Amino acid sequence: MTGARETRVSDMKRQVFMGAGEIRKCLGVSRQRAYQIMNRRDFPPPYQTLEMGKIWERETFEAWLQIHRPNLHLDHF
């Protein structure tokens, strides 16, 4: 096909997702506190809701983290 754009897997950006458990561990809070935080108006909306629960793009969570918890880093996640 002329003019068709070919997308290769190597060209695609790898998306990393986080669930409530990963977010809880990153924030260093209890499960109850994590759910309170995830239900705040300023917390980013989930990327998708699956049968096992909500998931967030790591990039989106990191952006929120930089604003609301600037002293925390995701280096070990």
N, C-alpha and C positions, 0 to 999 in steps of 0.2 A: 504494500500500500504506500503510495506516495503521500508525504506529508503527515503520516501517522506517527505519533510519538510513542517510542518504545520505552517502557519502564522496566528497569532491571532491579532485582532484589537488592543488589549492592548500592543502588541509587536511593533506595527508600530509607527513610529515617526510622530507626527502631523505636517503637513506643514501649515505655515501661509503665506498668500500672501498679497501684497500691490499693490494698483493701483496708478495712478498719483495723485489722491486727497490725499491719505495718505502720499505719499512721499512729496508732496507740504507742507502739514501741519507739517510734521516732520522737514523739512528744514526751515520752517518759511519764505517761499518766495512766490512771486506771481505765478499765473498759468503759465504765460509766462516764467518766470525765471526757474520754475520747468522743463518745457519742454526743455529749453536750456540745463539744467544740464543733463536731461535724454538722450539727444542726443549727449553728449560728448563721445569721444572715450574711456575714462577711466571708464565710467559708465557701470555697468554690463548689459549684454543683458537680455531682458525680458525672464521669464520662458515660457510664452506663450502669444500670441496675440489673444484676444477674440473679439467678435463683439463689446463689450463695451470698448475695449482698451487693452493696454498691462498690464500684471501683473508680478510682481517680487516676488521671494521668500524673505521673511523677512530676513532670515539668510544671503542671498547674499547681500541684501541692507545694513544690519548691518555691514558686513565686509567692504564694500566700505565706509560706514560712518566712521568707525574707522580710516581709512587711510586719508580720505579727509576732514572730519569734526569731528576731535577727541573730540571737546568740546560739541557736541550734543549727546544726549542719547535717546533711544526709550523707556524709562521706562514707559511713560504714554500712549504708543500705544499698 
